[in-house]
Amino acid sequence: MTDHDFHNRQLTSLTIKETPEGRYLSFETSFLKTFLTAFTRFHFCILVRGTEDFIQFDAKKKPCEDETMDLLIGEFHLEPHLKNLKPGVYWDLCLVGESNGEWKYTRIKAGMEDIRLYSFPYHNDIFIPYRTKKGNVSFKVSPSTPISMVEDLKLTDGGVIKLTGYAVYLPETKGDVKVVSKNLVITNHLTEDELMVPLENEIRQDLTERYARGNEDYSSSGFYGEVTLNSFNNQSSNNYYKFFIQISIETSEGIQHIRSKRLKFQPRNATSKNQETTVRLKGASWKLRVKPTKKSDFLSVRMYQYKPLRQIAGKAKRFLLRVKQGKTVKRAYKTAFILLGKLPAKKKQVVFESFLGKQYSCNPRAIYEYMVEHHPEYDMYWSIDPRSAGVFKGKGLKTINRFSIPWLFKMARSKYWVSNSRLPIWIPKPNHTTYLQTWHGTPLKRLAADMDEVHMPGTNTAKYKRNFLKESSRWDYLISPNRYSSEIFARAFGFEKDMIESGYPRNDFLHNANNAETMYALKKRLDLPLDKKVILYAPTWRDNEFYAKGKYKFNLKLELDQMQEELGDEYIVLLRMHYLIAENLDITPFAGFAYDVSHHTDISELYLISDLLITDYSSVFFDYANLGRPMIFYVYDIENYRDTLRGFYFDFEAQAPGPLVKTTEEVIRHIQHPDPASQANFDAFYQKFCYLEDGDASKRVVETVFKTK
């Protein structure tokens, strides 16, 4: 990225001017000349997030020493509009330009300056300019809390964290209150314990010179503090710590304690952002790692037991895995599979697999559990990815590691395979094997042969369709949840054998276990609050957002900080990512509100304990509809997904059994104030997609495939 790219659309200065007519927001932004020449005319705009409301004002050019850049200045009279800026309302600063008869919006980027220090008191709150997680300029009003920042941090070899920064409390800068003390507050993600560390004052006259608009005095806002490793109360071998500033002020009613939002970390020297050291404590080696969080730049400290031998063993294991996956080994393995497949079948032996061996879940699980209860004469095994072995422990299952030598023998000799996703195409299916493909969802997005273009890594459209159809030709049975799906599966998969139109076995659980006792037990097992409602967020993956083949990216677009602020007293959020998504979510800032349940064994249990589902284009909503509970569709990229990536089989926007929204604000509004009109499609949707599901789908499948009547 060049310097010019970095400065394009960036805020270069911002001030709040106080005049007899009221306050004015005055700012300057830099743009590439080539960027602005695309517009015939342009102006600045304040957009009210989540609505179509906006406030327009002039953008004037200013001479710039850099010939490749233009400077635009804007001045916005705040006073007439402040009354409309209430808690929960957000303003976004944009440039609006006309190009080829169309108006296009572009967000203004914030620089590294802490623009929050231009805040000013407004009634009982404060008006705050701030930098969003994506680096854009926005405005809001919030309760008056300290604005804090760590600017310098040093982690010593002895495990001491030395930090300097500022904590600005606006009433203090105007002399309205007397500050008695400032403390650093440290919390552990595992407990409610707090550690208080006194901070020393540092004079910061530079803050007064830069941010004062009148008689404000920021000079007493600086701080210095030290935290030693021994101060931490380590509850486990892996601990995460969050930091806050607490200011104590003297009032007529005594001492009052005011805590900041989570402490931000934006060091002046970028090389000090990520620091780590290893120390000995209580006879063990501990790694101490300090860094800002990825999206919000919060100060984050992780402290965990460090075992060098385990790390070396892990590297060796990964190296051997790469060798094992080589072409020569694969060819030898395939040859052995073919030879073993010529041996007689074990007619009562079944191998189950769910989501590439990563889960004990979905339709294979439901069929397996029905057979354990009603047909224990079968010898049943689970094919598992050894990296997910922990998922299968303690359940009394017979497991075999995928692609191991024992797996080779079991797969080649088994009479039955039961899977909900595709097996590798290079695995030969013996003539004696019956392959039951359960699939894993009612189709909304176009599948296989119906896809116009494929955007996945490691393949192209022609190759993807060819391999898919080759795999589906090996299926002997395919489960369908309804007539609509049967028609699509037959065409998209090129499937001409036995379609079992039975409903999905996995949804038997939703009908048979939908009672207060089961839901209570599940919440207790997951250690979830029993006094709060549960929101389940279960989005799908995007074909064109990936790290590598089989490892997809996902950027969490749902603003958890807003949701926690608006809904945290009544709700918690469970985050369930698709099994193909490779992200490890860092939700430590939202402990007690957001829970990452992506690796939970079976999503059906999460459906059962959830009062509300938020999803997008994932087929989860077809299953969740069995419960008759509300759903919200968070479809911020629907145009791209519908028109470019996949396409839909039916008019999703017209027939979805819940409201379609594009912003977190709209999500919150529909949760707080449900609109009955948005649920008008539900009954028709249920009759089309869920009419077969009654709690006996597993029985129907088993009696058909295993001939057990």
N, C-alpha and C positions, 0 to 999 in steps of 0.2 A: 504494500500500500504506500503510495507516495504522500508527501506532505500536503499536496493539493487535494488529494482524495480525503485526507483527514480533516481538512479545514472546510470542505464543501458543506454548506447548509449548517454551519456551526455558529453558535452564539459566541461573539467575541467580547461583548461587554453588556452589562445589565445594571440599571440603577432604578431606585424608586425615588422619584422627585416629589417633594411635598410643596404645594403651592396654595395660595388662598382659595383656588378653585377645587382643591382636593389633591389626591395622589395620582401621579402619572407613572406608568411603567414605560421606561425608556430603554431601548436596547439596540444593539448593532449585531449584524450577522454577516458572515462571509460566504460567497458563492463562487463557483467556477463560472467564468464568462460563458463558456460553452453550455453550461446548465441553463443559464437565464435566457440565452438567445433562442431556446426552444419555445419560449412564451412570447406571444404578441403583447400581452399585458399581464400584470400581476399585482397582488396586494397581500398584506398580512391578514391573518384571521385567527380568532380564538374560537375553537370548536368546543362545544359542550359535549363531553364524551358520552357515548351511548344514545345520543339524540341527533336530530338534524338541525339543531339550533346553532347559530354562529354569530360572531361579532366581527365585522370587517373594518379594517383601518389601513391607512396608506403605508406603502413601502417606498422610501425615497433612496435614490442612489447617492453614494458618497465616494469621492476620489480614493483610490487605493494604490499604494506604492507597487504592489505586485501586479504586473500587467495581465496576468492570467486570471486574476480574481476581481470580483465586484463586491463592494460593501453596500449593504442595505440597512437603513435605520428605520426604526418604527417607534411610534409613541402612542400609547393607549391610555385613555382617561379611565382609570379604574373606578372612581367614585360612583358613577351612575349604575354600575353593574354589580358592585360588591354584594348588594342585598340579595342577589340571585345565587351567590356562591355559598352554599350551605355544606355542612359535613356530608360526605358521600357524593358530592358533585365535584367533577374534575374538569379543568380547562386544559386544552392542548393547543400549543402554539404552532401555527402552520404558515407556510407560504402557499398561496393559491395562484396558479397561473393558467392562462388560456392558451391552448395549443390545438390547432386544427378544429376550432369550434367547440372543444371540450375543456372543461375546467378540471384541473388536476391538483390534488392536495399533496404537499410534502411536509413532513414534520421537521421542526428545527431541532438540531442536535445541541446538547449542552456540552461545554468544555469540561475540564477537570476542576474548575473553580467551584467551590461549594456555594451554589446560588441560594441555598436555604438561608444563608446569613443576611439576605435582603428581606427577610420576613419582617412583618410589622404586626402589632396587636390590632385585632379587629373584634370589637365587643369583648366577649369572654374567650375568644379563640385567637388564633394567629393566622394571617395570610402567608402562605408558604409557596415560593417558587421552588421547584425541585426537579431533580434528574430522575427519569423513570428507569426501570430495569433495562430497557433497550437504549438508554442514553439520550432520550428526548426531553424537551423542556415542557413541563406541565405546572399547573397551579392548583392549590386546594386550600381549604381552611381546616384546621385541626385544633384540638385542645393545646393550651400553652405548655409545652414540655421543652426541656433543654435540647438544643441542637448540638450534637456532639460528633467529634471526628478524631481519629488517631492519625497523625501526620508522620510520625517517626516511630519506629519500633526496632529494637535490637534484642535478639535471642542469644544469650550467652551459652558457652559450652557447659556451664554449670546448671543450666535449666532456668535461668532468671530472665523474665520478660521485662524489658525496660521500654516504657512508652511515653510519648509526649503528644499533646494535641490540645483541643479546646472543647469547652462545653459552654455554650452561650444560652443564658436564660434571659429572655428579652426584658422582663420587668427589672432584672438586676442592672442591665445596661442603662436604664433610664433613672436609676436610683430609687425605684419604687419599693424595693425590698432589700433586706440585708441578708447576704449569704453567710451562713455559719460554717459550713464545711462542704467538701465534695468527696465522694467516695466512688471507687470502682466496684461494681457489683458483678459477680461471676456466678453463673448457674450451670449445673450439670444436666445433660439431656435425660439422665436416668432417674433423677430425684428432684425433689422440690427444695433441696438444700441450697443456700446462698452463701457466698464468701464475700465479705466486705473488706476492701483494701483502701486505706486513706490515701488521698491524692494531695500532692503539694501544689501550691499556686505558682504559676509562671506568668510574668507580665507579657501581655501581647498588645503593645501599642499599634502594631501593624494592622490588627483587625479593626481598630478604631479608625485609622487612616483610610482604610479601604471601604468599610461598610457603613460608617456612621453617616446619617443624613441630617442630624441636628446636634442635639446635646447628648447623644448616646456615648457610652464609654465601655468599650469591650476589653480594656486592658487587663481586667482581673479574670478573664475567661480561660486563660491557659492553664494547663495542668501537666504534672509529671508524676509517674508512679512506677513502682516495681512490684512484680508478682513472682514469687519463688515457686518452684516445682512442689516443694513440701507443703505449700498452702492448699494444693488441690486435694479434695477428698475423692480419691479414685474408687468408684463403686464397682468397676469391672475391669477387664483387660483391654477395653476399648471405650474411651470416653470422649465426648464432645462438649465444649464449653462455649457459652455465649456471654457477651459483655454488655453492660449498661453503665450509665453515669447516674448517680443519685445526688441531687443537690438538696441540702437542708437549709431552709430559710427561717428567719425569726419573724413571727407575726404577733399580733396582739393576743392571739389565742394560744401562743406557744410555738414550739418548733414544728414545722411542716416539711415533709420529705417529698420531693418531686423527682420522678425517675424519667430518664430519656427513653426514646425508642432504642432499639438495638444499636450498639456503637458501630459506626462505619470506620473502615480502614482504607484510606487512600494515601499511601506514603509518597512523600516528595520524591524519593529515590525509588524508581520502579524495581530495581534489583532487590530491594528488601521486602518485596511483596510476599514471597514464599521462602520461609526459613524453617530449618529443622535441626534438631540435635538429638543425640542419644545420651542418656544418663543412667546411672545405677541408683535404684531406690528399692529399699526393702528386699535386697538380695536378687533383684531382677533388673533386666535392661528395659528401659522405657524410651520410646520415640516420642518426641514432642514436636509437633508440626503446627506452624502458624501461617495463616494465609487469609486473604479476603474471600468471601463466598463468591461463587461464579457470577451470579446475576446481580446481587444487591450490594456487593462490596462490604458486607458485615465482617467485623473481626471474628475469626473462627479459630479455635485451638482444638486440635485433636491430640490425645495422649493415649498411647496404646503400648502394650507389652511387645517388645521386639525380640524375635527369635531368629537369629541369623541362619541357623541350620534349616529351619523350615522354609525360609525364603530361597535358599540354595536348592533345596529339594523341589520346590515349586517350579523354579526355572528349568531344572533338569527334566521334570515331568512334561513341561510344555514343549521342550525340545524333542523328547521321544514321541510325543503326540504328532508333531509335524512329520517325523520320519514315518510313523505308522500310516499317515494319510497320503504318503507318496504313491505314485502310479504303479510301481513294481509290486509293492505290497498289496495294492488293491486288486491287481490282475490275479495274483496268487490266491487271494481270498475268494475271488469270484469263481475261480476254477475249483477250489475246494468245496464251495457251496454247491456247484453243479453236481459234483461227484457224490456228495452226501445226500443230495436231493433224490438220487436214484435208489436210495435205500427205502425200505417200507416205511410208510407213515405211521406215526403213533396216533391212533384214531381218537383218543380222548385227550390229546394234548393241545393246549391253546396258548398262543403268545399275544399279549395285549400291549399296546403302545399308545400314549397320548402326547400330542404335541412334541414329536421328535424325542420322546423319552424324558421330557423335562417335567412332566406333571403326572400326578395320580388324579385324574379328573375327567370331566366331559362324558361323552357317550360310552367310551370303553369302560370307564369306572362303573357307570350305572349297570352295564351288561354284566361285568365281572361280579359285582355285589349281588345281583339277582341270581347268578349261577352258583355262587358260594352258598347261598341260602337254599336254593331249590335243586341244584344239580352238583352236589359236592363230589360226584364220581369223576368229574373232569380234573385233569392235572393242568393247572393254570400258572403262567409265568408273566412277569412284567418286564418288558424291554426298557432299560433306563439309560439315560445319559449319566455316566459316573459323576459328572460335575454336579448333578442334581440328586445325588444319592440320599442326602438328608431328608428330602421330601418324602421318601418311601420308608424311612426307618420307623420302627415301632408300630407298623400297621399289620404285621403278620403276613406280609406278601413274600412270595418267592420271586426274587429279582435276578436278572442277568444283565450285565453291562453290554450296552449296544456295541456291536462289531468286535466283541471279544471272542475267544475260541469257544467257550461254552455257548455263547449266543449263536454262533455259527451252527453248532450241532442242534440246538433247540429249534431254531428257525427252519433249518433244512428238513427236519423230521416231523415238525408239527402238522397236524391235520388242519388247524385253523389259525389264521392271523386276524386280529381285530385292531384296527388303527383309525384315528380320526384325521390324519394328515398323510401326505405322500411319503412313501418309503423311497430311498435312493434308487434311481433307475437302473443302476448297475447290479442291484441285488436280484438274482434270477428267482422266479417263483416256481417251485416244483409242481409237477403235474398233479400230485396228490393233495396239494394244499388248497383249501377254500379261504379266499381273502374277503373278509367283511370290511368294507370301507364305511365308517359311520358318518364321515364328514363332521363339520364343527360349526355350522351356522346356516340360517336361512339367508339366501342371497339377496342383498340389496345392490352391492357393487357388482359390476360385470366380471364374469369368471372365465378363465381359460380361453376357449375358442371364441367366446363372445367379446373378448377384449380387442379394441382396435390397435392399441399400442401398449407395449410393456416397458416400464421404466425401472425395472429391478436390476441390481448389480449382477454381473457374471453371466448375463444372458442377453438375448435380443428377442424381438417379438416372435419370429419364426421358430427359433430354437425352443423358446419357452412353451409355445403351443405344441410343438412336436413331442417334447418330453412329457408334457402333461397328458396328452392323449395316449402316449405309449404306456404311461403308468396306469391310467384309468382302464385301459384294455385288460389289465391283469385282475381287476376287481370282479368278484363273482356276485357280490351283493352290495347294494348301496342304499343306505337309509335316507328317507326323505321325511321331513316334518309335515308336509302338506302337499296338495295338488299343485299349487303354484310352484313350489320348489322342484317337484318331480319333472315338470315340463322343462324348466331351465337346466337342471342337472343332465337330463338326457341329451339336450342339445350342446351345452357348453362343455361337457365332459366326453361327448361322443359315446355315452353309455347305452349299451343295447342289451344288457343282461337283466338280472332280477332286481327291480326297484322295490324296496320295502317301504310302503307309504304308511308309516306307523305312528308319526309323532316322534320327537326326540327322547330317547331313554333318559338323558340327563335331566329332563324336566319332570320326571316322575317325582323327584325329591321335592320340587316346589309345590306339588299337590299333596304329597303324603306327609310332609314335615312342616307344613305351614301352621304352626301353633306356638303359643307363647312360651311353652317349656323349652322347645328346641331353640327358639331365638335367644332366650335368656342364656341357655347353656353355651351357645356359640359366642355370644358377646363376652361371657366370662372367660372362655378359653382364649379368645383373642385379646383379653385384657383391655376391653373398650369400656368407656363410661356407660353406666346403665341408665343415667338420667338425661341423656341427650339423644336427639334424633340423628339418624345416620344418612349422609349423602354419599352415594357411590359414584365416583367419576371413572368411567371405563372407555377411553377413546381407542380408536384403531391406529394402525400404522400408515405411513405414507410411502408408496412405492419408490418415489424419487428422492427420499431423504434417508441416506444410509451411510454407514462407515465402510462396510464390506458386505460380501454375499452373506445373507442370513442375519446381518446385524444392522438394524434400522435405528435411525435417530428419532428423537421426539422432543420437541421444545414445548414445555408445559406453558400453554398460553393462558391458562386460568390463573388469575391474580390471587394467590392464596392470602396475601396480606389484606387485601380488600375484603375477601370473604371472611377471614378471621375477625376483622374489625366489626363487620356488619352482622355476622351470623354466629360467632364463636360462643355466645352465651347459651345458645339453644341447640347448635348442631356440631357434629364432627364430620370430617371428609375422609373417605377411604379412596386412595389412588390405586387403581388397578390398570397397569399398562399391558398391552398386547404381548403375547409370548415371544414375538419376533423382535421386540424393542430391546436395544442393548443398553439403554440409559440406566444409571444408578441415581435415583433422585435424591438430592440433598434437601430434606425438608426439616432439618434440625431447627431452623428459625420458627417452625410452626408446631413444635412439640405440644401434645395435648389437644391439638385441633386437627392436624393432618396426619394420616397414617399411610405408609407405603405398604400395600398388601399385594403387590405384584407377584410375589412368590408364594402367596397362599395357595394351598393345595387345590381347592376347587372353588371356582367363582360362584357356583350355585349357592354355596353357604353365604357368600357376600350379598347375593340378591336377597336372600331370605331375611337378613338382618337390616336391610336398607329401607328407609322410608321414601327415598327418592333416588332416581337414576339420572345422572348427567352423562350423555354420550355424544357421539357424532354420527359416523357412518358404520360403526361397528354393529355386527349382527346381534350383539347382546340384547338390544331392545326387543327383539322378537321373543326371546326367552323371558325377559323381565315382564313382558305384558301378561304372562300367565298369572302374575300376582295381582294385577289390576291396580297397581300403584302409579303415581305420577312420574312423568319423564320429561326432561328438558334436553333439547338437542343443541349443543354448542358447536356451531358450524361456521367458524370464522373464515374458513377457506373454501366454502362450498362451491363457488364458481370454478375455481381451479380443479377441485376434486371431481366435480361433476363433468366438466367439459374437457379436462386434459388427462387426468390420471386414470380414472376408472369408468365413469358413467354409471347411471342407475338403471335398474330394470323397471321401475315404476316411478310415477311422479312423487318422489319423496317429499318435496316441498309442500305439495297439496295434501298428501295422505299421511304424513307423519303423525303418530298418536301423541303429540305434545308440541309445545312451541319451539320454533327455530330461532336461535339468537346468535349474535356475533360478538358480544362483549361481555366481560365479567359483570358489568353493571346490570345488564339485562338478565343475566343468570340470577343475580341477587334479587332483582325486582320480582321475578317469577316465583322465587322461593318464598319471599316475604308476602307477596300479594298474588296468589295463584289466580289465573284468569280461567273461569269455567269454559269459555269459548275455545280456548286453546286445546281442550281435551275432547272436542266434538267428534274427532275422527276415531276415538278409541274403540267403540263398539264394533264398527265395521272392520277395523283393523283386526280385532280379536277373532271375529268370525272367519276372516280370510286366512289367518296365519296360525291360530292356536286351537282350532276346533277339534283336532285329533288328540290333543294332549289331556290325559285324564288320570295319569298315575300308573298306567299299565303298558306303556310303550316297550319297556324292557322285556316284558313277558312275550309280547307279540313278536319281537325280533328274535328272541332265543328260540321260540317254538318254530319259527320259519327256517332259521339257519342251521340250528343244531338238531332239528327234527326230534324234539323232545316231547311232543304231545302224547 
